[in-house]
Amino acid sequence: MTTLSGTPLLHRKIDVCFGHFDTDDNGSVDREDLLTLGAQLLSKFGEPVTSPKGIALMDGMARFWDALVAVSDQDGDQRLSRDEYRSAMTGAFVEDPGNFDTAFRPLAEAVCALLDTDGDGAVDEREFEAWQDVFRTAPGDRAEAFRRLDADGDGKLSVGELLAAVREYYLSPDADATGNWLYGSVG
């Protein structure tokens, strides 16, 4: 039986995210990369690190890192190569989807709360594109990603819709899943 960890689609999606998290572009991801990404998000949205949203985001980043390194830092150097990161994502979340809810969902919820700057329970296209800018999604893919994720065409993504898209992006083997568009085309 082929596991999700062996699908080319899942590898492509995980590799896209590796590029988001390798903030210093040194070919590996470490705790500092995640904290840097968190700080960049907070800065983009003008949110202090000491605010409730800032604390939730940074705690989410730390919890996410701890889950990854626990399953895949093979050489104990506290950095994950691309292969270790791929193994970590599949081992921590794909092969144990329950872990997604305990170690990844809090981070996704913190990101969604940060994006929802007006507190209306939804993320508009401007907020979405600001997030995608920090995550270095190709500028040409941002509007298309938002359009595809906005299934009802109301110009907003509810926090629930966005969380569902995050889950689908990381866990779904379905090549036609809407959540695959979270960061633009995965080809």
N, CA, C and O atoms as a DFTB+ gen file, in Angstrom:
748 C
 N C O
     1  1       0.839      -1.173       0.000
     2  2       0.000       0.000       0.000
     3  2       0.891       1.245       0.000
     4  3       1.834       1.331       0.787
     5  1       0.606       2.185      -0.856
     6  2       1.364       3.437      -0.911
     7  2       0.832       4.389       0.146
     8  3      -0.376       4.608       0.230
     9  1       1.705       4.948       0.940
    10  2       1.276       5.927       1.938
    11  2       1.316       7.312       1.323
    12  3       1.946       7.529       0.288
    13  1       0.637       8.244       1.969
    14  2       0.662       9.623       1.505
    15  2       2.081      10.158       1.439
    16  3       2.399      10.985       0.585
    17  1       2.933       9.687       2.339
    18  2       4.295      10.214       2.376
    19  2       5.057       9.937       1.090
    20  3       6.070      10.580       0.815
    21  1       4.577       8.984       0.304
    22  2       5.264       8.652      -0.930
    23  2       4.694       9.305      -2.170
    24  3       5.191       9.053      -3.267
    25  1       3.661      10.141      -2.039
    26  2       3.054      10.718      -3.232
    27  2       3.847      11.911      -3.746
    28  3       4.273      12.761      -2.963
    29  1       4.043      11.977      -5.038
    30  2       4.739      13.135      -5.605
    31  2       4.020      14.457      -5.308
    32  3       4.671      15.479      -5.091
    33  1       2.682      14.442      -5.295
    34  2       1.934      15.661      -4.994
    35  2       2.255      16.157      -3.583
    36  3       2.525      17.341      -3.385
    37  1       2.225      15.271      -2.630
    38  2       2.522      15.666      -1.263
    39  2       3.954      16.188      -1.149
    40  3       4.197      17.172      -0.450
    41  1       4.882      15.553      -1.812
    42  2       6.270      16.031      -1.790
    43  2       6.372      17.438      -2.363
    44  3       7.080      18.279      -1.811
    45  1       5.674      17.704      -3.462
    46  2       5.709      19.053      -4.057
    47  2       5.151      20.086      -3.081
    48  3       5.720      21.165      -2.917
    49  1       4.036      19.749      -2.435
    50  2       3.427      20.696      -1.498
    51  2       4.347      20.946      -0.307
    52  3       4.510      22.089       0.119
    53  1       4.938      19.907       0.224
    54  2       5.846      20.059       1.360
    55  2       7.088      20.856       0.954
    56  3       7.583      21.677       1.726
    57  1       7.586      20.613      -0.255
    58  2       8.758      21.355      -0.731
    59  2       8.464      22.848      -0.868
    60  3       9.326      23.682      -0.591
    61  1       7.241      23.185      -1.296
    62  2       6.851      24.599      -1.364
    63  2       6.966      25.224       0.022
    64  3       7.495      26.325       0.179
    65  1       6.468      24.512       1.016
    66  2       6.492      25.039       2.385
    67  2       7.899      25.094       2.963
    68  3       8.205      25.971       3.771
    69  1       8.747      24.175       2.559
    70  2      10.143      24.241       2.984
    71  2      10.714      25.605       2.586
    72  3      11.432      26.238       3.359
    73  1      10.386      26.044       1.376
    74  2      10.851      27.353       0.903
    75  2      10.322      28.506       1.734
    76  3      11.002      29.521       1.886
    77  1       9.107      28.365       2.279
    78  2       8.562      29.405       3.154
    79  2       9.354      29.489       4.452
    80  3       9.675      30.573       4.937
    81  1       9.660      28.319       4.999
    82  2      10.257      28.260       6.325
    83  2      11.770      28.472       6.324
    84  3      12.329      28.867       7.347
    85  1      12.439      28.222       5.216
    86  2      13.888      28.441       5.133
    87  2      14.126      29.930       4.889
    88  3      14.514      30.339       3.794
    89  1      13.890      30.728       5.921
    90  2      13.900      32.183       5.765
    91  2      15.265      32.752       5.421
    92  3      15.351      33.822       4.819
    93  1      16.328      32.060       5.792
    94  2      17.666      32.558       5.463
    95  2      18.234      31.900       4.207
    96  3      19.384      32.140       3.839
    97  1      17.423      31.070       3.554
    98  2      17.805      30.430       2.284
    99  2      19.128      29.681       2.357
   100  3      19.910      29.705       1.406
   101  1      19.383      29.012       3.486
   102  2      20.633      28.262       3.617
   103  2      20.460      26.769       3.340
   104  3      21.395      25.992       3.531
   105  1      19.272      26.367       2.894
   106  2      19.050      24.968       2.540
   107  2      18.623      24.081       3.690
   108  3      18.533      22.862       3.543
   109  1      18.356      24.698       4.846
   110  2      17.844      23.930       5.978
   111  2      16.882      24.813       6.773
   112  3      16.882      26.038       6.647
   113  1      16.070      24.161       7.586
   114  2      15.133      24.873       8.448
   115  2      15.521      24.586       9.889
   116  3      15.785      23.442      10.261
   117  1      15.551      25.649      10.698
   118  2      15.791      25.476      12.122
   119  2      14.791      26.329      12.899
   120  3      13.994      27.059      12.310
   121  1      14.839      26.232      14.197
   122  2      13.902      26.964      15.055
   123  2      13.946      28.459      14.757
   124  3      12.908      29.119      14.721
   125  1      15.144      28.989      14.544
   126  2      15.290      30.417      14.267
   127  2      14.560      30.817      12.988
   128  3      13.990      31.906      12.921
   129  1      14.568      29.960      11.982
   130  2      13.824      30.252      10.754
   131  2      12.339      30.441      11.059
   132  3      11.709      31.373      10.559
   133  1      11.786      29.547      11.884
   134  2      10.361      29.643      12.206
   135  2      10.060      30.888      13.019
   136  3       9.052      31.556      12.790
   137  1      10.925      31.199      13.962
   138  2      10.707      32.405      14.753
   139  2      10.872      33.663      13.901
   140  3      10.167      34.651      14.104
   141  1      11.797      33.624      12.956
   142  2      11.962      34.749      12.021
   143  2      10.716      34.925      11.176
   144  3      10.243      36.046      10.989
   145  1      10.179      33.824      10.663
   146  2       8.960      33.900       9.857
   147  2       7.813      34.464      10.698
   148  3       7.043      35.299      10.223
   149  1       7.703      34.009      11.940
   150  2       6.674      34.548      12.823
   151  2       6.843      36.047      13.036
   152  3       5.867      36.797      12.984
   153  1       8.063      36.482      13.272
   154  2       8.339      37.908      13.468
   155  2       8.014      38.705      12.206
   156  3       7.498      39.819      12.293
   157  1       8.312      38.145      11.037
   158  2       7.992      38.823       9.779
   159  2       6.480      38.975       9.609
   160  3       6.003      40.023       9.174
   161  1       5.732      37.932       9.953
   162  2       4.266      38.016       9.878
   163  2       3.743      39.091      10.829
   164  3       2.915      39.917      10.445
   165  1       4.226      39.076      12.056
   166  2       3.769      40.069      13.025
   167  2       4.087      41.480      12.550
   168  3       3.260      42.383      12.676
   169  1       5.267      41.667      12.013
   170  2       5.654      42.978      11.503
   171  2       4.757      43.413      10.348
   172  3       4.316      44.562      10.297
   173  1       4.491      42.501       9.428
   174  2       3.653      42.809       8.262
   175  2       2.267      43.282       8.685
   176  3       1.675      44.154       8.049
   177  1       1.757      42.695       9.769
   178  2       0.408      43.027      10.226
   179  2       0.405      44.022      11.390
   180  3      -0.644      44.297      11.973
   181  1       1.591      44.563      11.727
   182  2       1.679      45.582      12.764
   183  2       1.270      45.085      14.141
   184  3       0.744      45.848      14.951
   185  1       1.510      43.819      14.403
   186  2       1.102      43.202      15.665
   187  2       2.323      43.002      16.562
   188  3       3.302      42.390      16.136
   189  1       2.283      43.503      17.786
   190  2       3.415      43.302      18.704
   191  2       3.559      41.838      19.111
   192  3       2.566      41.120      19.233
   193  1       4.775      41.409      19.314
   194  2       5.043      40.026      19.718
   195  2       4.455      39.736      21.095
   196  3       4.188      38.579      21.421
   197  1       4.254      40.756      21.894
   198  2       3.724      40.577      23.245
   199  2       2.203      40.636      23.317
   200  3       1.633      40.439      24.390
   201  1       1.538      40.902      22.202
   202  2       0.067      40.919      22.186
   203  2      -0.454      39.488      22.241
   204  3       0.304      38.552      21.989
   205  1      -1.725      39.299      22.561
   206  2      -2.267      37.935      22.547
   207  2      -2.081      37.233      21.190
   208  3      -1.762      36.045      21.149
   209  1      -2.277      37.962      20.088
   210  2      -2.069      37.361      18.766
   211  2      -0.599      37.032      18.539
   212  3      -0.273      35.989      17.972
   213  1       0.281      37.913      18.976
   214  2       1.721      37.681      18.827
   215  2       2.186      36.487      19.636
   216  3       2.951      35.657      19.147
   217  1       1.727      36.402      20.864
   218  2       2.101      35.273      21.718
   219  2       1.582      33.965      21.127
   220  3       2.306      32.970      21.088
   221  1       0.328      33.963      20.666
   222  2      -0.247      32.742      20.080
   223  2       0.531      32.309      18.842
   224  3       0.789      31.120      18.655
   225  1       0.906      33.267      17.998
   226  2       1.654      32.925      16.789
   227  2       3.025      32.354      17.130
   228  3       3.415      31.316      16.595
   229  1       3.743      33.013      17.999
   230  2       5.092      32.547      18.324
   231  2       5.049      31.220      19.083
   232  3       5.906      30.364      18.865
   233  1       4.074      31.032      19.965
   234  2       3.912      29.739      20.633
   235  2       3.570      28.654      19.614
   236  3       4.062      27.529      19.700
   237  1       2.718      29.008      18.643
   238  2       2.374      28.052      17.590
   239  2       3.591      27.652      16.775
   240  3       3.754      26.480      16.436
   241  1       4.446      28.616      16.458
   242  2       5.676      28.316      15.717
   243  2       6.568      27.371      16.522
   244  3       7.119      26.416      15.974
   245  1       6.708      27.634      17.814
   246  2       7.562      26.797      18.666
   247  2       6.990      25.380      18.783
   248  3       7.737      24.404      18.713
   249  1       5.674      25.264      18.961
   250  2       5.045      23.947      19.074
   251  2       5.196      23.164      17.757
   252  3       5.469      21.964      17.764
   253  1       5.014      23.856      16.651
   254  2       5.176      23.242      15.335
   255  2       6.618      22.725      15.181
   256  3       6.829      21.590      14.754
   257  1       7.601      23.557      15.529
   258  2       9.005      23.150      15.436
   259  2       9.273      21.923      16.293
   260  3       9.903      20.967      15.842
   261  1       8.796      21.953      17.517
   262  2       9.035      20.830      18.427
   263  2       8.469      19.526      17.859
   264  3       9.096      18.474      17.984
   265  1       7.290      19.588      17.238
   266  2       6.693      18.381      16.635
   267  2       7.539      17.875      15.476
   268  3       7.726      16.669      15.318
   269  1       8.051      18.799      14.666
   270  2       8.871      18.388      13.521
   271  2      10.180      17.742      13.960
   272  3      10.524      16.651      13.505
   273  1      10.900      18.413      14.836
   274  2      12.220      17.933      15.224
   275  2      12.118      16.623      16.020
   276  3      13.035      15.803      15.992
   277  1      11.006      16.435      16.723
   278  2      10.832      15.212      17.508
   279  2      10.777      13.967      16.634
   280  3      11.188      12.888      17.062
   281  1      10.270      14.109      15.407
   282  2      10.145      12.931      14.547
   283  2      11.231      12.809      13.492
   284  3      11.343      11.763      12.853
   285  1      12.046      13.859      13.287
   286  2      12.897      13.745      12.109
   287  2      14.263      14.394      12.135
   288  3      14.912      14.431      11.089
   289  1      14.741      14.903      13.239
   290  2      16.103      15.457      13.240
   291  2      17.072      14.296      13.401
   292  3      17.567      14.022      14.494
   293  1      17.334      13.618      12.280
   294  2      18.081      12.362      12.296
   295  2      19.493      12.493      12.851
   296  3      19.986      11.574      13.505
   297  1      20.147      13.619      12.600
   298  2      21.526      13.762      13.065
   299  2      21.636      14.611      14.333
   300  3      22.743      14.865      14.807
   301  1      20.508      15.051      14.886
   302  2      20.504      15.782      16.146
   303  2      21.090      17.179      16.099
   304  3      21.451      17.727      17.140
   305  1      21.195      17.772      14.904
   306  2      21.815      19.090      14.799
   307  2      20.837      20.257      14.944
   308  3      21.223      21.416      14.789
   309  1      19.573      19.953      15.241
   310  2      18.530      20.967      15.417
   311  2      18.263      21.774      14.147
   312  3      17.829      22.924      14.213
   313  1      18.523      21.168      13.005
   314  2      18.176      21.727      11.692
   315  2      17.632      20.599      10.847
   316  3      18.007      19.437      11.003
   317  1      16.746      20.965       9.959
   318  2      16.165      19.962       9.070
   319  2      16.546      20.273       7.633
   320  3      16.248      21.350       7.118
   321  1      17.207      19.320       6.993
   322  2      17.466      19.431       5.558
   323  2      16.122      19.288       4.842
   324  3      15.113      18.985       5.479
   325  1      16.102      19.498       3.555
   326  2      14.860      19.329       2.785
   327  2      14.300      17.921       2.982
   328  3      13.098      17.761       3.192
   329  1      15.151      16.902       2.917
   330  2      14.677      15.523       3.089
   331  2      14.175      15.282       4.515
   332  3      13.146      14.635       4.710
   333  1      14.897      15.800       5.506
   334  2      14.441      15.650       6.887
   335  2      13.115      16.383       7.102
   336  3      12.235      15.892       7.810
   337  1      12.980      17.555       6.490
   338  2      11.738      18.326       6.621
   339  2      10.573      17.551       6.003
   340  3       9.492      17.466       6.585
   341  1      10.805      16.997       4.834
   342  2       9.766      16.197       4.177
   343  2       9.375      15.024       5.069
   344  3       8.190      14.746       5.253
   345  1      10.365      14.343       5.619
   346  2      10.119      13.230       6.519
   347  2       9.396      13.699       7.781
   348  3       8.494      13.021       8.274
   349  1       9.792      14.853       8.297
   350  2       9.169      15.394       9.504
   351  2       7.701      15.711       9.264
   352  3       6.847      15.353      10.076
   353  1       7.402      16.376       8.161
   354  2       6.015      16.748       7.874
   355  2       5.137      15.513       7.701
   356  3       4.011      15.468       8.198
   357  1       5.649      14.527       7.003
   358  2       4.836      13.324       6.809
   359  2       4.749      12.517       8.096
   360  3       3.680      12.008       8.433
   361  1       5.847      12.393       8.815
   362  2       5.836      11.619      10.054
   363  2       5.013      12.273      11.148
   364  3       4.309      11.589      11.891
   365  1       5.095      13.591      11.252
   366  2       4.398      14.292      12.325
   367  2       2.923      14.506      12.033
   368  3       2.107      14.471      12.954
   369  1       2.559      14.728      10.773
   370  2       1.196      15.159      10.489
   371  2       0.422      14.266       9.521
   372  3      -0.767      14.025       9.725
   373  1       1.069      13.781       8.488
   374  2       0.358      12.982       7.494
   375  2       0.107      11.576       8.014
   376  3      -1.007      11.061       7.923
   377  1       1.142      10.960       8.558
   378  2       0.993       9.597       9.046
   379  2       0.279       9.545      10.391
   380  3      -0.177       8.482      10.813
   381  1       0.180      10.689      11.062
   382  2      -0.554      10.784      12.328
   383  2      -1.416      12.043      12.286
   384  3      -1.078      13.044      12.918
   385  1      -2.540      12.005      11.538
   386  2      -3.379      13.195      11.385
   387  2      -3.871      13.798      12.704
   388  3      -4.177      14.989      12.759
   389  1      -3.949      12.999      13.753
   390  2      -4.325      13.539      15.060
   391  2      -3.317      14.547      15.560
   392  3      -3.670      15.494      16.263
   393  1      -2.061      14.348      15.199
   394  2      -1.002      15.280      15.562
   395  2      -1.193      16.624      14.867
   396  3      -0.768      17.659      15.379
   397  1      -1.827      16.605      13.714
   398  2      -2.121      17.849      13.008
   399  2      -2.936      18.770      13.916
   400  3      -2.657      19.965      14.018
   401  1      -3.944      18.199      14.569
   402  2      -4.811      19.006      15.424
   403  2      -4.107      19.501      16.680
   404  3      -4.418      20.587      17.171
   405  1      -3.176      18.735      17.202
   406  2      -2.513      19.151      18.439
   407  2      -1.288      20.028      18.209
   408  3      -1.003      20.902      19.028
   409  1      -0.558      19.818      17.121
   410  2       0.693      20.559      16.920
   411  2       0.680      21.528      15.747
   412  3       1.483      22.460      15.724
   413  1      -0.202      21.340      14.774
   414  2      -0.200      22.220      13.602
   415  2      -1.398      23.164      13.617
   416  3      -1.259      24.344      13.295
   417  1      -2.558      22.662      13.983
   418  2      -3.755      23.501      13.972
   419  2      -3.600      24.756      14.836
   420  3      -4.045      25.824      14.416
   421  1      -2.983      24.676      16.038
   422  2      -2.820      25.913      16.815
   423  2      -2.032      26.984      16.053
   424  3      -2.333      28.172      16.170
   425  1      -1.036      26.573      15.281
   426  2      -0.288      27.529      14.469
   427  2      -1.187      28.091      13.370
   428  3      -1.213      29.302      13.147
   429  1      -1.919      27.220      12.686
   430  2      -2.820      27.680      11.622
   431  2      -3.881      28.630      12.180
   432  3      -4.205      29.637      11.550
   433  1      -4.418      28.316      13.354
   434  2      -5.406      29.198      13.975
   435  2      -4.793      30.544      14.332
   436  3      -5.434      31.581      14.160
   437  1      -3.555      30.540      14.828
   438  2      -2.880      31.790      15.181
   439  2      -2.627      32.640      13.936
   440  3      -2.777      33.861      13.973
   441  1      -2.244      31.994      12.838
   442  2      -2.040      32.731      11.580
   443  2      -3.367      33.326      11.126
   444  3      -3.418      34.497      10.748
   445  1      -4.434      32.545      11.155
   446  2      -5.748      33.040      10.723
   447  2      -6.197      34.215      11.591
   448  3      -6.717      35.203      11.071
   449  1      -6.004      34.117      12.899
   450  2      -6.382      35.213      13.792
   451  2      -5.592      36.478      13.458
   452  3      -6.137      37.581      13.496
   453  1      -4.327      36.319      13.135
   454  2      -3.495      37.457      12.768
   455  2      -3.976      38.079      11.458
   456  3      -4.039      39.302      11.331
   457  1      -4.314      37.233      10.486
   458  2      -4.751      37.728       9.183
   459  2      -6.073      38.482       9.267
   460  3      -6.296      39.440       8.527
   461  1      -6.930      38.055      10.155
   462  2      -8.255      38.663      10.312
   463  2      -8.112      39.961      11.104
   464  3      -8.484      40.029      12.275
   465  1      -7.575      40.978      10.458
   466  2      -7.220      42.222      11.151
   467  2      -8.423      42.981      11.685
   468  3      -8.296      43.712      12.668
   469  1      -9.574      42.829      11.071
   470  2     -10.743      43.570      11.555
   471  2     -11.646      42.733      12.456
   472  3     -12.685      43.212      12.911
   473  1     -11.256      41.489      12.713
   474  2     -11.987      40.646      13.641
   475  2     -13.366      40.210      13.186
   476  3     -14.218      39.874      14.009
   477  1     -13.594      40.213      11.872
   478  2     -14.925      39.839      11.380
   479  2     -15.075      38.343      11.112
   480  3     -16.101      37.902      10.594
   481  1     -14.047      37.558      11.465
   482  2     -14.125      36.113      11.251
   483  2     -13.803      35.685       9.841
   484  3     -14.024      34.533       9.467
   485  1     -13.275      36.622       9.047
   486  2     -12.956      36.312       7.653
   487  2     -11.657      37.014       7.256
   488  3     -11.243      38.002       7.863
   489  1     -11.039      36.471       6.227
   490  2      -9.811      37.027       5.672
   491  2     -10.138      37.529       4.280
   492  3     -10.586      36.764       3.426
   493  1      -9.914      38.821       4.051
   494  2     -10.179      39.354       2.712
   495  2      -8.944      39.187       1.830
   496  3      -7.899      38.731       2.294
   497  1      -9.068      39.553       0.577
   498  2      -7.979      39.320      -0.365
   499  2      -6.723      40.108      -0.005
   500  3      -5.611      39.611      -0.184
   501  1      -6.885      41.314       0.495
   502  2      -5.723      42.120       0.890
   503  2      -4.971      41.443       2.033
   504  3      -3.744      41.355       2.008
   505  1      -5.705      40.966       3.029
   506  2      -5.088      40.279       4.167
   507  2      -4.411      38.987       3.716
   508  3      -3.301      38.672       4.146
   509  1      -5.085      38.252       2.853
   510  2      -4.541      36.998       2.320
   511  2      -3.246      37.252       1.553
   512  3      -2.254      36.547       1.740
   513  1      -3.264      38.266       0.688
   514  2      -2.078      38.567      -0.119
   515  2      -0.915      39.057       0.734
   516  3       0.240      38.792       0.400
   517  1      -1.190      39.762       1.823
   518  2      -0.114      40.188       2.722
   519  2       0.556      38.960       3.353
   520  3       1.781      38.905       3.464
   521  1      -0.243      37.994       3.757
   522  2       0.297      36.738       4.297
   523  2       1.136      36.042       3.245
   524  3       2.254      35.611       3.526
   525  1       0.608      35.926       2.036
   526  2       1.311      35.248       0.959
   527  2       2.616      35.957       0.605
   528  3       3.582      35.310       0.202
   529  1       2.649      37.266       0.752
   530  2       3.875      38.023       0.515
   531  2       4.964      37.589       1.494
   532  3       6.100      37.347       1.088
   533  1       4.628      37.491       2.768
   534  2       5.597      37.058       3.773
   535  2       6.054      35.630       3.495
   536  3       7.226      35.309       3.691
   537  1       5.146      34.772       3.042
   538  2       5.482      33.382       2.749
   539  2       6.137      33.212       1.376
   540  3       6.416      32.091       0.951
   541  1       6.375      34.308       0.702
   542  2       7.095      34.342      -0.577
   543  2       6.395      33.555      -1.683
   544  3       7.039      32.967      -2.551
   545  1       5.065      33.557      -1.632
   546  2       4.297      32.970      -2.727
   547  2       4.473      33.874      -3.938
   548  3       4.453      35.098      -3.809
   549  1       4.642      33.285      -5.101
   550  2       4.835      34.074      -6.326
   551  2       3.697      35.089      -6.472
   552  3       2.525      34.728      -6.365
   553  1       4.041      36.350      -6.715
   554  2       3.006      37.382      -6.821
   555  2       1.876      37.026      -7.791
   556  3       0.711      37.323      -7.526
   557  1       2.213      36.402      -8.891
   558  2       1.193      36.033      -9.875
   559  2       0.248      34.943      -9.409
   560  3      -0.825      34.771      -9.987
   561  1       0.627      34.199      -8.368
   562  2      -0.210      33.109      -7.858
   563  2      -1.147      33.537      -6.741
   564  3      -2.103      32.822      -6.444
   565  1      -0.904      34.673      -6.119
   566  2      -1.654      35.063      -4.925
   567  2      -3.131      35.286      -5.205
   568  3      -3.981      34.736      -4.504
   569  1      -3.449      36.081      -6.211
   570  2      -4.858      36.373      -6.522
   571  2      -5.577      35.107      -6.979
   572  3      -6.729      34.881      -6.608
   573  1      -4.912      34.289      -7.775
   574  2      -5.525      33.038      -8.243
   575  2      -5.777      32.088      -7.072
   576  3      -6.815      31.428      -7.017
   577  1      -4.835      32.018      -6.145
   578  2      -5.025      31.175      -4.962
   579  2      -6.241      31.640      -4.179
   580  3      -7.074      30.825      -3.782
   581  1      -6.349      32.938      -3.954
   582  2      -7.494      33.464      -3.210
   583  2      -8.793      33.139      -3.943
   584  3      -9.754      32.675      -3.329
   585  1      -8.823      33.378      -5.234
   586  2     -10.032      33.124      -6.023
   587  2     -10.454      31.668      -5.922
   588  3     -11.638      31.375      -5.756
   589  1      -9.509      30.765      -6.019
   590  2      -9.835      29.332      -5.963
   591  2     -10.309      28.905      -4.582
   592  3     -11.197      28.062      -4.456
   593  1      -9.717      29.486      -3.551
   594  2     -10.116      29.124      -2.192
   595  2     -11.461      29.746      -1.798
   596  3     -12.164      29.219      -0.936
   597  1     -11.806      30.849      -2.422
   598  2     -13.078      31.527      -2.149
   599  2     -14.195      30.839      -2.932
   600  3     -14.701      31.373      -3.920
   601  1     -14.564      29.659      -2.476
   602  2     -15.516      28.805      -3.209
   603  2     -16.868      29.466      -3.438
   604  3     -17.488      29.243      -4.478
   605  1     -17.339      30.277      -2.488
   606  2     -18.654      30.897      -2.671
   607  2     -18.576      32.258      -3.355
   608  3     -19.607      32.886      -3.598
   609  1     -17.363      32.721      -3.668
   610  2     -17.179      33.951      -4.431
   611  2     -17.595      35.222      -3.707
   612  3     -17.892      36.226      -4.353
   613  1     -17.622      35.198      -2.364
   614  2     -18.055      36.385      -1.626
   615  2     -16.928      37.377      -1.344
   616  3     -17.149      38.394      -0.687
   617  1     -15.726      37.091      -1.834
   618  2     -14.603      38.002      -1.637
   619  2     -13.932      37.874      -0.288
   620  3     -13.099      38.704       0.074
   621  1     -14.288      36.832       0.467
   622  2     -13.696      36.598       1.779
   623  2     -13.515      35.107       1.989
   624  3     -14.241      34.286       1.428
   625  1     -12.524      34.776       2.813
   626  2     -12.347      33.399       3.255
   627  2     -12.663      33.378       4.738
   628  3     -12.011      34.062       5.527
   629  1     -13.663      32.596       5.120
   630  2     -13.915      32.489       6.559
   631  2     -12.709      31.807       7.182
   632  3     -11.980      31.072       6.516
   633  1     -12.512      32.059       8.459
   634  2     -11.408      31.410       9.149
   635  2     -11.578      29.897       9.048
   636  3     -10.593      29.174       8.897
   637  1     -12.815      29.411       9.129
   638  2     -13.080      27.978       8.969
   639  2     -12.668      27.458       7.608
   640  3     -12.068      26.389       7.498
   641  1     -12.996      28.225       6.558
   642  2     -12.606      27.826       5.195
   643  2     -11.085      27.790       5.057
   644  3     -10.527      26.884       4.438
   645  1     -10.432      28.778       5.637
   646  2      -8.978      28.845       5.532
   647  2      -8.323      27.703       6.306
   648  3      -7.357      27.108       5.829
   649  1      -8.832      27.398       7.477
   650  2      -8.297      26.268       8.240
   651  2      -8.514      24.955       7.497
   652  3      -7.643      24.085       7.498
   653  1      -9.671      24.814       6.865
   654  2      -9.939      23.605       6.074
   655  2      -8.964      23.512       4.903
   656  3      -8.496      22.423       4.570
   657  1      -8.658      24.644       4.278
   658  2      -7.716      24.647       3.158
   659  2      -6.318      24.270       3.627
   660  3      -5.607      23.547       2.929
   661  1      -5.913      24.749       4.803
   662  2      -4.599      24.387       5.350
   663  2      -4.538      22.881       5.573
   664  3      -3.569      22.229       5.184
   665  1      -5.572      22.335       6.198
   666  2      -5.610      20.889       6.455
   667  2      -5.553      20.115       5.139
   668  3      -4.807      19.144       5.013
   669  1      -6.334      20.543       4.176
   670  2      -6.370      19.850       2.892
   671  2      -5.023      19.934       2.178
   672  3      -4.571      18.963       1.570
   673  1      -4.391      21.093       2.255
   674  2      -3.095      21.273       1.604
   675  2      -2.085      20.253       2.127
   676  3      -1.368      19.624       1.349
   677  1      -2.035      20.098       3.427
   678  2      -1.014      19.240       4.020
   679  2      -1.384      17.767       4.079
   680  3      -0.496      16.919       4.172
   681  1      -2.673      17.437       4.028
   682  2      -3.060      16.054       4.236
   683  2      -3.714      15.368       3.044
   684  3      -3.738      14.139       2.991
   685  1      -4.240      16.118       2.094
   686  2      -5.013      15.499       1.019
   687  2      -4.135      14.988      -0.125
   688  3      -3.287      15.716      -0.641
   689  1      -4.351      13.721      -0.517
   690  2      -3.647      13.185      -1.682
   691  2      -4.387      13.489      -2.989
   692  3      -3.910      13.134      -4.067
   693  1      -5.544      14.140      -2.895
   694  2      -6.385      14.429      -4.059
   695  2      -5.796      15.583      -4.871
   696  3      -5.699      16.707      -4.378
   697  1      -5.414      15.308      -6.088
   698  2      -4.809      16.329      -6.948
   699  2      -5.779      17.465      -7.264
   700  3      -5.344      18.559      -7.624
   701  1      -7.083      17.227      -7.136
   702  2      -8.081      18.254      -7.442
   703  2      -8.585      18.988      -6.200
   704  3      -9.513      19.791      -6.299
   705  1      -8.003      18.733      -5.058
   706  2      -8.458      19.367      -3.819
   707  2      -8.256      20.877      -3.893
   708  3      -7.189      21.349      -4.287
   709  1      -9.260      21.613      -3.522
   710  2      -9.194      23.075      -3.538
   711  2      -8.049      23.593      -2.678
   712  3      -7.376      24.554      -3.051
   713  1      -7.826      22.963      -1.530
   714  2      -6.776      23.403      -0.618
   715  2      -5.383      23.360      -1.219
   716  3      -4.472      24.018      -0.715
   717  1      -5.204      22.601      -2.284
   718  2      -3.894      22.561      -2.947
   719  2      -3.469      23.935      -3.440
   720  3      -2.284      24.168      -3.680
   721  1      -4.421      24.847      -3.595
   722  2      -4.131      26.184      -4.092
   723  2      -3.719      27.157      -2.986
   724  3      -3.569      28.350      -3.251
   725  1      -3.537      26.689      -1.785
   726  2      -3.244      27.583      -0.663
   727  2      -2.081      28.523      -0.956
   728  3      -2.128      29.692      -0.574
   729  1      -1.055      28.044      -1.615
   730  2       0.118      28.864      -1.941
   731  2       0.332      28.948      -3.442
   732  3       1.470      29.064      -3.897
   733  1      -0.728      28.891      -4.209
   734  2      -0.624      28.931      -5.665
   735  2      -0.564      27.528      -6.231
   736  3      -0.732      26.549      -5.504
   737  1      -0.330      27.434      -7.499
   738  2      -0.319      26.144      -8.190
   739  2       0.832      25.267      -7.719
   740  3       1.968      25.726      -7.592
   741  1       0.523      23.999      -7.463
   742  2       1.571      23.035      -7.137
   743  2       1.868      22.157      -8.350
   744  3       2.595      21.168      -8.257
   745  1       1.296      22.534      -9.480
   746  2       1.571      21.848     -10.736
   747  2       1.160      20.458     -10.726
   748  3       1.332      19.755     -11.722
